[in-house]
């Protein structure tokens, strides 16, 4: 195996981990904006969804930091909230076969405006 192919594999792994971290940190905003898109604003496109979800995530982080009055404690609580969001979505999707986490992720990556019919 050449050195060039090893570095490409490492770069790909680092990029994948960075993308997972971004998704993890943005999870609360993604859930809120996914709900809003489903219920109230089905015309939002992918770029608007990403921007609004990041704004909502920063707002959550700011709110938690203001409530705790400590940046370190606020960051810890926010990371706990991110973990809770990801864990709940994973259990609902993989454990109970509920489809809304997949639909919400499609909003962010596919750009489709699929809204489940009741």
N, C-alpha and C positions, 0 to 999 in steps of 0.2 A: 504494500500500500504506500503510495507516495505521500509526501508531507503536505502537498496541496489538497489532496482529497480528505486527509484528516482534519485540516483546518476548516475546510468547507463544512464538514459534519459537525464540528464544534460550533461554528458560527450559526448553523441551523438550529442546534440544540439551545444555544444562548438566546437566539431570536424567539424560539418557541416558548422558552421559560419567561421571557420578557412579555410576550403576548398574554400568557396565562396570568402573570402578575397584574397586568393592566386590567384584564377582565375581572380578576378577583377584587381589586381595589375599586372598580367601577360597578360592582354588583348591586349595591343599593340603588344607585341612580338608574341602572338598567332595568331593575324591577319596576321602579316607579314610572319611568317613561314608557316601558312596555305596557303597563296597565293603562296609562293615559292614552297611548296610541290606540289600544284596543277599544276603549270605552268612548273617548271624546274626540280624538284628532287622528283619524285614519289616514289623512293626507300627508302626514309628515314623511319626508324622505330620509334616506340613510344618514346623510351628513347632519341634518337637523337632529335626528335621534341621538347621534353620538355627542354632539355639542351639548344638548339639553341634559343628557344623562351625566356627563362630566360636571356640568353646573350643579345638578342636583346632588351628586356625590360630594362636591366641595361644600355645598350648603349643609349637608348632613354632618360632614366633618367639622365645619365651623360651629354648628349648633351644639354638637357633642362637646367640643372644646370650650364653648361658652358656658355650657351647663356645668362641666367639671371644673372650670377655671384653672385648668392645667393642661398644657400642650401634650405632655407625655401621657398623662392619663386619658386625655381625649383621643389621642392616637391609639392607645390600647383599646379603648371602648369601640372606636371606629373599626379597627381590625377585627374585633369580636363580632361586630355587626356584619361585616363582610363575610366572615366565616359562617355566621348563622344563615345569611342569605344563600350562600352557595350550598351549604349543607341541606337546608330545607328544599331548595330546588332539586338537588340530586336525589333526595329521598322521595320527593313527589314524583319525579320523572322516572327514576329507575325502580323504586320500590312499589309505588302505587300506580304507575303507568299513566299519570296525569300529563296531558300534553302541553300545558301552558308554558313551561320553561323552553320547550323547543320552539314554540310559536314566537316567544319573545326574542330568542336568539336569532331567529330568521329575520326579524325586523332589523337587527343590527348588521347582519352579514349578507343577507340575500336581497334586502330592499323590497321584498314582496309586501304587499298590503293585505295579505291573507288575514281575514278575521273569521274565527270559528263561528259557524252557524249553530244556533241553539236548537 
